C-alpha cells in the first residue's frame, strides 16, 4: 500500500487519468468516480458519488460482497487477483466487470479502497442471452397467473434482445394473443405445434430470422421468437425455455384452479354459515348474497305453486319490479343439469333490460327428487357465466332448498306454537268462566284468530222448538246475530251440519248452487263458509259457522281438523257451564224452598203462640176496658184519679194493638184482588194515617201526586190500605216538629215489566245506614213504644201481592219507602 496521503481533490485527479472505470470508496460509499465508471452505469455523477457502493452490485451477490468489504475494512488482506462482478446498468442490462482493489490513506487519517474496473467486452453474447433466459425462467416461478407468466416470458425475451409473440390454437387455426395480424408463415407454427419441436423461419434470408417454439401446458400455444442470433444450434436452449414457460403456465393453471376451488369452498362455507343463523335469512337476503358471490347484477327465485305445480316468481333482487323480473327471467329456461345463456340469448336480454343485462345462468331446485323451483342469476353484457359458476350456483341452490325447508319448518313450528297457546288460552278462559254467554263470546273471538277467518257465529240448539238460535258472534256482528233464528229443517248449511253432525265447507259462495242462507251471506258479505257441529256425548249443542270476506278460500283438512278439535273443547265447556248453571239453579231453588219452609214453620209457631196470647190477653183486656168505662161512669173522676184512669185506658189500648199487630203478622191470608182506583185508596189511607199518627195536632202537610191516566190496579184494598197507613204513620211520627209527607204514584218499567210505583217521602231525621237493612225485620223498632211489626206486616202484604217494597234514607234529610205492584195480576174474588 502507498504511504502517500491523498486529499479528495488528489483522488479525483488520480481516477480521472484512467480511461477504464475507476472509483474511490471510503467507509462503504463512493467518494469519487471517473467519467468511465459513470458512463458504464449510464447515470450522472451526482447519482453515483455519495451513495453506497453496494447499490452498484447485483442483488444476488450483494450480501457476500458486503460481508467481504467489512472484513477488508477490519484489516483482512486484499485478494491479489481480480474478481468478477455483475454491475446493474440503467438500461436494465447487467454488465460483467473484473475488479482489482488497492488501499489508500487520506490526508486527515483513515483510508479507503481504490477500485479499478475492467469491463468484460469480449464475453460471448450467447452467454449473456442464456443468463437472461435463466433469470427470466427464475422469474416465472413468482408469477401466479397464466397472464402473468406470459408477461414475464415476453419481457425476458425482449430484455435478451429478442422480439416475441404468443399464438394460440382455437381448434381451427392460430390466433395472436396481442390481437395483431399473424406472421406470414404462421403455418410453420402449426407444424411446430403438431410435431412438438422448434421450426425456424425466414426463408428470404441466408440465415434464420425467427423460430416457432411449441409451449407445453393445458392450452395449445406457440411462442414466436425473432432475433439476430436465432440459429438451429440454439434451438435446444430456446426449446428448453419454451418448456419452462409451458410448465409455468400449467402450474399457474393448477394454482388458479386450486384457488378457485378454495374460493368455492369458502363461498359455500360462508353461505352455509349465513343459512345456519339462529334466525334464518329471508329469500331476498339469500339472493343478494348469491348475486354478490357470482358477481351478478340480478337474481330471481321461482317456486312451485300447487296444485298445478307451476313456477311463479317468489322473490327477486336487482330488478326494477316484479314485472321486470318475470320478463327478463323468462328468456332463459332451465333443464335438470342447469343452463347457461348462449350468444343467442344475449341480444334479447340486452334489449329487454335496456343494456343492463346480457348473460345468465339457471339451476333447478330439487326437493325429494321433485323440482320445486328455479334459481336464476344475470350479469351485464360481455361477462358470461362459465361451468364453474354453474357448478357453484348448483351447490348454492341446495343450500337454498335447505333454507326454504328450514323456514317452512320454523313457520310450521311457530304456527303450531301459536295454535297451542291459543288453545291453552281458550281452555284456561273457558274453564274459569261458568256462564254460557261469556264462554261463547270469548270462543267466537278466539276462533277468528285461530283459524284466520273474518267472522265467527255460534248458534245453540233449542230442543223444544227444534230451532238454532244465534247465541254469540265475533265483535263485528255480535248484537245483530243474537236475533237470528234458523230452522232445523231444510237445506241450509247450519241445518245440514246439525242433522249430519259433520263439517261442511262452501269454498266460493258466488259460484255455489245454494246450500246456505243467502240473506245472511249477503248481509255479512261472505265469500267462503265453513260450518261445524257442536256436540257433547252424542247430543247436539249447536253449530259454529266461520266465514271469510276477503275472497274464496279452500279450507284444508288440517284447518278443519284444528277447528273440530276446538269445537270439541268449546262443546265440553258449554256442557259444563250448563251443568253448573243447572246445579246452581237447583241449589238456589233448594235454598229458597228451605228458607220458605223455615219461614212457614216460624210463622206457624208464632201464629200458634199469637193465638194463645190473644186468647189469654184479650179476655182480661175486655174486663179492664169494661172496668175503666164503669169507673168513669160511676165516679166521675177528676184530678189524679182521672189521669190514672186515662193512663190505664191508653196502656190497655196499646196492649190490644200489639196483640192485633201480632195476629196480623202471623195470620195466613190470601189477598182478594180486585181492580181498584188508586186515587181513592190513597186518599182513604192518608186520612186514616193523619188521624192515627197525630198529624191533626201538628203542622203536618200531606201531599199526594198521582200520574194522570193510571188504570185500575189489581189489589186487596183492605191490605194495601193497611200497608200505606203503616208507612204513612211512621212518616208522620218521624217528624215531631212537623213537616211534609209526599206520596207519588206513577207507572215504571221494572224487572222487564210495567209496574205501579208508589213513593212515600218524609222529611224526618232519616235512618242510620247501619240499621237500614233491618227495618223490615219482625220486632225491630227504633221507637220507644213501637212493636217492630208494622213494616214487617207491610213487606208481607206486598209479597202476597207479588210486589216489593224498598227503602232509601239519607240521615238528616228524610226517608223514602217505595211500593211496587204489578199491573198484570188477574183479579180474584172472595
LOSESE-515858 format. One record per residue (C-alpha): x, y, z. Coordinates in pm, whole numbers, plus 32768, in hexadecimal, padded with zeros to 4 digits. Layout:
<recs>
XYZ/...
</recs>
This chain:
<recs>
800080008000/808B81607FA6/80E6823E80CF/807583788018/7F50842C80BA/7E4284A17FC7/7D4885B47FDB/7BF685977F2B/7C7486787E10/7DAD85A97DE2/7CDC846A7DD4/7BF785037CCF/7D25856C7BFC/7DB2840D7C22/7C7B834E7BAF/7C3B84417A91/7D8683E179F1/7D04828079AF/7C34822B787D/7B9C80F57916/7A9A81177A2F/7B35817D7B7B/7AA081E17CCD/7B1582277E2E/7A4A81937F4E/7A5B821280B4/798F816D81C9/78BB80B780C9/785981EA7FFF/78D382697EAD/79B383967EF6/7A1283E27D8E/79DA83347C3E/7A67837A7AE7/79A383B679AA/79D98253792B/793281BC7A61/781082AF7A4E/77E5825C78DD/77F180E77929/76C9810E7A16/760E81F67929/75D782F27A41/763D84547A99/776684947B82/768085287C89/75B683E47C83/76ED83167CD4/77CE83D47DC2/776683CC7F2B/7697828B7F07/76E881337F92/77C880727EA9/76E57F457EE7/75D47FF17E1F/76A47FA07CEC/76C27E2A7D2E/75C57D277CB4/74D27CCE7DD2/752C7B5E7DB7/76967BAB7E19/765E7CD17EFE/76547C1C804C/779A7B69800B/784C7CA67F94/77D67D7180C4/78617C6E81B2/79A77C5F80EE/79CA7DDA80EA/79AC7E018262/7AAD7CF38295/7BA07DB881BA/7B4A7EF2827B/7B9E7E3783B8/7CFB7DE28332/7CCA7CA0826D/7DBE7C838148/7D4A7CE87FED/7D267BE47EDE/7E577BF07DFD/7D9F7BB27CB7/7C6B7C4A7C1C/7B087BE17C6D/79D67BD37B87/789D7C927BE3/77507CD57B36/770C7E4D7B2B/759E7EB17AF0/75867FC979F2/747880C679B0/740A8018786E/73AA7EE27935/74D07E1378BD/75CA7D8C79BA/77307DAF793D/78477CDA79BA/798B7D877A2F/7AD47D0F7AC4/7B2B7DD97BFB/7C827E097C95/7C977EB37DE9/7DB27F787E93/7DC380417FD5/7E0781B68003/7E2C82A3812C/7D7883EF8150/7E31852681BE/7D60855182FD/7D8483E4835B/7CC582AE8306/7CCA81FD81BC/7BFF816480A4/7C0680837F75/7C5980E17E13/7B9480007D24/7C0B7FCF7BBF/7AF97F3C7AE1/7B3C7E927996/79FB7E4778C8/79F17CEA7835/799F7D5B76D0/7A1C7C237625/79227B3E76D8/784C7A7375DB/76EC7B0C75B7/765279B175C1/76BD7999772C/76127AE07786/74D97A7476CE/74DB7924777C/750379CA78CC/73E27AB6787F/7307798E7821/736B78DD7960/73137A147A27/71C77A287973/718478B979BC/71C578FD7B29/70D47A227B1C/6FC279427A95/6FB378927BE6/6F2479C97C8C/6E1379F57B85/6CC979707C12/6BE679917AE2/6BFA79297975/6BF47A9178FE/6D0D7AE879F1/6DDF79C4796B/6DAB7A3F7807/6E0B7BA47863/6F4D7B367916/6FB37A4F77F9/6F837B5776EB/70347C6377BA/715B7B7A77FC/71847B2A768A/71787C9C7635/72837CE07740/735D7BD5769D/73447C8C7551/72247BD174B0/70CD7C307432/6FC97B31749B/6E537AE97472/6D6879DB74F0/6C7779277405/6B5E783E7479/6A9E772773D3/6920775873DD/68C976087343/68CA768571DE/6A04775571BE/6B007832726C/6AA079817302/6B8C7A907383/6B547AE374F2/6BBC7C4C74B8/6AAC7C7473B5/6BA47CCD72A0/6BAA7C1B714D/6C537AC7713F/6DAE7A9F70A3/6DA87A436F35/6E3678EA6F77/6D4D78A0709A/6D2077447007/6E7A76F47091/6DEC773471EB/6CE0762C71AF/6DF6753E713B/6EBA75897277/6D84754D7349/6D377407729C/6E9C737A72AA/6EF8740973FF/704774997386/70DE75EB7320/709B765771BA/71747771712F/70F87871703A/718879826F5E/71AC78DB6E0E/71F27A296D67/733C7A4C6E25/747C79806E1D/745D793A6F94/732378FA7067/727B7A3470E9/717379A271D1/7102785C726D/6FB477C072DC/6FD07711742A/6EB5762D74A7/6E577688760B/6DE5756D76E9/6CBF759377D7/6B47757177E2/6B10765176B4/6BA67625755B/6C8C77547536/6DB777AA745A/6ECE789F74B2/6F49796C7387/70AD79F173C4/71717AD872DC/72DF7B3E7312/74317B767269/74CF7A3B72F7/73AB794872C7/744D78117236/740A76997237/752D76587326/747977347427/733576757400/736F759C7532/739C76CD7611/72647776758A/719E76337599/720376067703/718B7767774D/704177217699/701075E9776E/705676B578A7/6F4D77B07836/6E5A769077F4/6E9C75FD794C/6E64775279EA/6D1A7775792E/6CAA761C79A4/6D0E766D7B09/6C5377B97AF9/6B2177037A73/6B3276077B91/6B5B771F7C8E/6A3777DD7BF6/695A76A97BFE/69C876607D63/698277C77DC7/683377B17D15/67DE76727DCF/6844770E7F19/6775783F7EC6/664B77667E72/667076A57FB8/669377E9807A/656578797FC5/649677438011/650E7742817C/64B778B28199/635C7878810B/632E774981EE/637E7820831E/6296792B8296/617A782F8273/61BF779083C8/617E78D1848C/609378B485B8/5F9E798A84F5/5FA1790C838B/5FD77A1D8285/5EC57A848196/5EBB7A18802D/5F257B757FC1/60537B7180A9/60BC7A20801B/60977A9B7EB4/616A7BCE7F00/62817AEF7F86/626E7A0D7E53/627D7B387D68/63A97BC37E26/646A7A787E1D/642D7A437CA9/645E7BB37C52/62FF7BBB7BC5/622E7CF27B95/60E27C497BE1/60537B077C6C/5EF87A6C7C79/5E5279467D23/5D26788B7C92/5C6D778E7D6B/5B7276827D17/5A0876E17D60/590C75CB7D9F/582E75367D23/58AB75607BBE/5A14756E7C3E/5A6176947B59/5B93776A7B9C/5B3D78C97C0D/5C2079E67C74/5C5679DC7DED/5D687AE17E26/5E667BAB7D64/5F837CA87D87/60207D907C8A/5EE67DBC7BB6/5E0D7EEF7B9A/5CD47E377C0A/5C2D7CE37BFF/5BB37D147A9A/5D167D687A2B/5D967C2F7ADA/5C917B4D7A35/5CD97BD878DB/5E557BB878EF/5E667A67799F/5D7A79D6789C/5E8A79ED7791/5F5578D0782B/5EC377767863/5F577675794F/5F9275017927/5FDF73F97A29/615774457A15/612D75BE7A14/616376A978F0/624E77BD787A/61DA78CE7790/625478B57629/62BE79C8753C/615C79BC74AD/60CF7A0C7606/61A97B3F7633/60F97C1A7531/5F977BFD75C7/60217C287726/60DB7D6476C4/5FAD7DE9760B/5EAC7DA1771A/5F8A7E1B7836/5FF17F5A778A/615D7EEC7775/617A7E9178E6/61807D1778C0/620A7C2B77B9/626A7ADA7851/61BB79E97939/61CC789D79ED/60B777CB7A85/6098768F7B59/5F6A75CC7BD1/5F17759E7D42/5EE4742F7D95/5E3273B37ECE/5DDB72487EFE/5E3771FB7D96/5D3B72F97D14/5D7874507C7C/5CF875527D74/5D8776907CDE/5E8E773E7C0B/5FAC782A7C67/602879207B5F/61447A207B5A/618C7B257A4F/62C27BF079FB/63177D1E7929/635F7CEC77B5/64B87C61775F/64DE7BA378AA/645D7A457864/643D793A7970/651077FE794F/64F1769879C5/659A76E87B0D/649777F67B53/638277017AFD/641775FB7BE5/642976F77D03/62C6776A7CBB/625176017CD0/62F775D77E24/625C771B7E9E/610876A57E23/612375787F0C/61637667802D/603577307FB9/5F5B75F87FC6/5FD975BE8128/5F897729817F/5E2A771080F0/5DEA75CE81AC/5E77766882EA/5D97779982C8/5C6D76B7827F/5CB275E683B5/5CE2771E848A/5BA077B28403/5AEB766B8444/5B7D765985A3/5B1F77C485E5/59BF77838564/5998764C863A/5A2377058767/59337825872D/581177328706/5877767B8842/588977C18902/5736782B887D/569F76D988DA/573B76F68A32/56AD78558A57/555677D689EC/556676B38AE0/55D977988BF9/54CE789A8BAC/53AB77AA8B7F/540C76E28CB1/540B78208D81/52BD789E8CF8/517D77E98D55/508678C38C96/5026783F8B40/500479998AA1/515F7A048B12/51F878BE8A93/515678E9893D/51CC7A518910/533079F3896B/532778C18887/52A67988875C/53C27A84876D/54B9796B87AD/545278A28679/547F79D6859B/55EC79EE8606/563078798609/55A3782A84B0/56017979840E/549B79BD839F/53CC7AFA838F/52A97AA68476/522479928556/50B9794885AC/503A785586B7/4ED677D086BB/4E4876FE87D8/4D4575EE87A8/4BEC76278843/4B7174C4886A/4A0F752488C9/49DA76048799/4AC9753E86B7/4B7576828653/4CD677088646/4CE8785786F9/4E03795086CF/4EBB79578819/50077A0587D2/50DE7A9386BD/52287B44868F/52277CB286EB/51BF7D3C8596/50637C988593/502F7C3686FF/4EF57CFF874E/4E3D7CB0860A/4E897B3D8603/4DE27B008754/4C987B4686A2/4CD17A3E8594/4BF5790485A0/4C2477EB84A0/4B4876B98476/4BD9755E849B/4B2974DF8365/4B8075418201/4CBD75478131/4D6E766681E0/4ED9763C8240/4E9E764383B8/4D73755783A3/4E3A745882D8/4F60746A83CA/4E77744284F5/4DC87315845A/4EFA726883C7/4FE772BD84E7/510E72FF83FB/51CC7434837A/515874CB8230/521D75D2816D/51B276C18057/52FA77317FB8/525F78317ECA/510B78C07F25/50E579737DD8/510278347D0C/504F77447DFB/4EF276CA7DA5/4E4977237EEC/4E78765B8028/4E9077908106/4DBB78B3817D/4DD579B68065/4D4D7AD2813C/4E577AA68247/4F677A688143/4F107BB1809A/4EF17C7181E0/50467BFC825E/50E97C0F8100/51617AA8811D/52427A0F8011/528A78BD80B5/51E177F981CE/523476DD82BA/5137764C83B0/5183755184C4/509F749F85BD/50B674CE8735/5072738187DC/50A672EF8936/506771818984/4FB671558836/4EC77270888C/4EAA739E87AA/4F0174E1885C/4F1475CC8732/4FCB762E85F4/50FE770885BA/511E77C68471/525778828401/5272795382C6/53767A0781F7/53157B52815B/54637B8380AB/541E7A907F91/53E379207F3D/54AA78348016/54F676C18021/54D776428186/55E375348195/55CA73F48262/56C774728362/55FA75AD83A5/54B474E983BC/555673F284AB/55D075128585/547775B3857C/53D0746A85DF/54BD74418706/547075A38776/52FA75728750/53167434881F/53BB74FB8936/52B4760A8912/5195750E8920/522574758A5C/524375CD8AFC/50DA76218AA1/506174D68B2D/512075128C70/509976758C89/4F3575FA8C55/4F6874ED8D59/4FEB75F38E4A/4EC976DC8DFF/4DD375BF8E34/4E7D755C8F77/4E8376C48FEC/4D1376EC8F99/4CC975AD905A/4D8C762B9183/4CDC777C9171/4B8876D3915B/4BE175EE927A/4C5977159349/4B1B77D892FC/4A4376AB9353/4B0176769493/4AE377E794F0/496E77DE94A4/494476A6957A/4A0077479698/493178809670/47EA77BB966C/485376F4979D/48AC78359854/476578D797EF/46A777A19855/474E77A099A8/4721791799CB/45B578F9995C/457177EC9A5D/461978C19B67/455B79F49AF1/4411793D9B08/445C78D39C6D/44D17A319CCA/43A17AD09C27/42B879E19CE1/43637A0F9E30/43997B899E0F/42617C079D64/41727B719E63/42167C319F84/422C7D609EA1/40B47D519E6B/407F7D4D9FE4/416F7E73A010/40C17F3D9EFC/3F6E7EFF9FA2/3FF37F52A0FB/40928098A085/3F5180FB9FD6/3E8380A9A10A/3F6A816EA1F0/3F54829FA10A/3DD88285A114/3DB28244A28B/3EBE8322A323/3ED28445A22F/4046845EA288/41168594A27C/427685FBA2CC/436C84DFA303/425F83D4A2F6/41F88442A199/43628445A12C/439982E5A1B3/42628266A104/42DA83039FBC/442A82599FDE/4383810EA027/42A881359EF3/43C581999E0C/44AA807E9E79/43917F849E58/434B80089CF9/44BE7FF09CA0/44C87E8B9D1E/43997E3C9C48/44447ED09B14/457B7DFD9B55/44A77CC69B5D/43FA7D3A9A1E/45427D79996A/45C57C2899D5/448E7B7F9950/44A27C46980B/46087BD597D5/45D27A669823/44747A309797/44887981963D/43D07A4D9539/43827A2F93CA/434A7B8D9342/42077BBD927F/427A7C7E9149/418D7D6A909F/41BF7E908FB5/41CC7FC09095/41E981369059/433B819190E8/42DD82FD9128/41BD82A19211/4291819D92C5/43A4829E9300/42B283AA937B/420A82BC946E/435D823694EA/43F9838E9521/42CB841295E2/42D682E396C7/4450830F96F2/4422847F9754/432C841D9863/43F982F798E7/454B83A998D6/44D984E49984/450A85BD9855/43D7868698AC/4480870B99E6/45C1877B9932/461B884297FE/462D870F971D/45E3873F95AD/4592861194D4/45B6863F935C/453B853B9262/45A5853190F2/450C84239013/456E84058EA3/444284538DCA/43A883338D0D/4417821B8DF4/434080EA8DB6/429A802D8ED2/438E7F588F96/434B7DEE9001/43687DEE917F/42C67D9192C8/424A7EEA932E/42447EA094A3/43A77E1594AB/44437F2393CF/4392802C949F/44297F8F95D9/45877F90953C/456A80FB94CF/44E581639621/460380B896D8/470C81659601/465F82B99607/463482A99783/47A8826397A6/47F1838E96C4/471184749794/479E83F898DD/49058430985F/48BF85AA984E/4857861B99AE/48948786994E/47C187689816/4819875296A9/47AD86D59555/474F857294F3/474C853E937B/46A0841892D6/46DF83E7915F/464B82D99082/46AE82958F18/46F781868E18/485880EE8E0A/49067FE68D37/49AE7EFF8E2F/4A397D9B8E16/49C97D838CAC/485A7DDF8CE6/47807F108D29/47307F498E99/468D80468F7F/4780810A9059/471681BF9194/481482959252/47D3830D93B8/48D0841C940B/48FC84C8955B/49DD85DB95DE/4A3A852D971F/4B9784EA97AD/4BC883B896D3/4C41825C972D/4DB282179773/4E5A814E9661/4EBE8037974F/4D4F7FFF97AC/4CB2802B9657/4CC27EB895FC/4C057E54973A/4ACF7F2E971F/49FA7E119693/4A617D14979B/49497CAE988D/495E7D4D99E9/4A6D7E44997D/4A167FAF99CE/4ABC80F59A2C/498481809AD5/495C817F9C4E/47FA80F09C37/480C80369AE9/47CE7EC19AB7/48BE7E97998F/47B37DE198C6/47247EFA97F3/48217EF296D5/483E7D7796E6/46C57D6996AA/46EC7E5F9589/47F37D8A94DE/47217C529508/45F47D00946F/46C47D6F9343/47547C139313/45F57B7E931D/45A17C6F9200/46DB7BF99141/476F7D50916D/488C7DDA9237/48EB7EF39323/4A377FAE9337/4ABF80BD941B/4BBA81D193DF/4C2482C494EE/4D1B83DF9513/4D5D84399680/4CE8859C96C5/4C2785B6957D/4B0E84B9959A/4AA3835E952F/49F782D393F8/492C818F93F4/48DF81099299/47BD801A924B/47BA7F599102/46817EA09093/46507DEC8F44/453C7E5E8E57/45117D098DBA/44877C358ED9/43377B9A8E8C/422C7C018F83/41AB7B069082/40587AF59130/3FF67A9A9291/
</recs>
